[in-house]
Amino acid sequence: MRVVVDSNIIFSALLLKNSRLRDILFKRNHRFYCPNYVFVEIFKYKEKILKYTRLNEVELYEYLNKILENIKFLKNEIISKENRLIAFNLCKDLDEKDAPFIALAIEIDAYVWTGDKKLKKGLEKKGFEKFADLESLENPIS
């Protein structure tokens, strides 16, 4: 299964010591993707992540590295203007920062894995329903 990982999933995997999220990301059962944009968000919230995890900076980078090892990062340029516009229109009244993740999922025909319930509900109302969750990732249908 191709899965675009939202930044809040990466944050959650960092924040939870025995995280099911992190376990899924560490396994190679799925192909995980993310837009390069996620690095901006990770470093924007680095101090907050350090505070909540109580990790030191070296430990944080070690966890982050292990999580990111299984994610393929793709440049925004691979996404067609048409798909960027579709994603923007889907996300504009929900959270524009999520548009790059949705655009990438549309471009590569992937599921979106997000913990943002408001985003998911809003997108489903607009007809976008291609989401992954813990259950579908832990127990993939063959």
N, C-alpha and C positions, 0 to 999 in steps of 0.2 A: 504494500500500500504506500502510495506517495502522500506525505503529510507535510504541510507548511506549519511550522511551529511559531506561534505567536510569542512575543517577548514576555508576556505575563506567565507563560508556561516555563520559560527559562528562569525567570525570577522565582517562581514557586519552587522549582527544582533546587535552586540555590538556598532558599529559605528553610526548607524542610529537611532535617537531618536524615531521616529514613524514608525518603520520599518515593512513593510509587511512580511519580512522574519521572524522577531521576532514573529509577530502575528501567523504565521503558526507554528512555533516551540512551541509556548505556547499552541496551541490547541492540542487535542488528537485525531485528525482525521487520523493520520498516525502513523506507528511505525518507529521511527527514530533510527538509529544505527551509531556508529562511532568507529573506532579503538582507543585503548588507546593512541596511538601515538599523537593524537590531543593535549593532555595536554602538550607535549613537545613544540609544536608550539605556544600554547597559552602563555605559560610562557616565551618563547623565545621573543615574540613580546609584552609582557605586557607593557613595558614603552612606546612603540609606540602607543598602543591602548589607554593608559591613556592620552597621548598627544592629539590625534585626537578626543577623545570623550569628553575631558575636564571634565571627571568624576574624583572624588577622588577614592582612592583605594577601600574603603569600598563600594561605589556605584558600581564600576566595578564588584566586587565580588558578589554583590547582583544580578545584571543583569545576570552575567555569571551563577550563581547558578540557576536562574529561567530558563534560556535557557537550561542548561544541565540537569535539572530535567526530561525533556521529551525525553532524548536521552539515549539509552542503550549502554554502552561501552563494547566492546568485546576485549578479549586478542588476540594478534597475533597468539597464539598457536592453536586457533580453525580453522585457515585457513590452508588448505592442502598445502603442498609444491608445488604441481602441480598448484594450483590457484595463489600462490605467484609468481611462475615463469611466468605464463601467464600474470599477472598484470605487473610484472617487464618489460617483453618484450613489452607490450603495451605502457608503460610509459617511457622507458629508454631514448628515444630521445626527449621526451616532457618535463617531470619533474618527476624524480625518486621519489621525496617526495610524489607524489600522488599515488604511487603503493599500499600502505597499504589500501587506501580507495577503489581502484578498486578491489583489491584482496578480501576484505571483501564483496563487492557487488556481486562478482562472487560466493563467497562461500555461501552466504545466499540468493542468487537469488533476489537481491534488485536493485532498481534504484539508480543512483548516482545524488545527488543534488550538483552542483558546479556552481560557478560564473566565473570560469576560462574558458573563451571562447576559448583560444588557446588549452587548454587541451581537451575540448569537441570536437572541430573541428578535432584535431589530432586523437583522439580516434575513432571518427566517420569514418574517412578515413581508419582506420584499422579494421572497422567492429563492434566496440563496440558502440552500440546505445541506451543503456538502461539508459536514463537520465530523471530526473524529473525537472520541472521548476515551477516558481510561479503559472502559470496558471493551470497546471495539479494538483498542490497541493491545490490550492484554490477551484478548481472545479473538484473534483475527479469523475470519471465515475463509476457509481454503478455497 
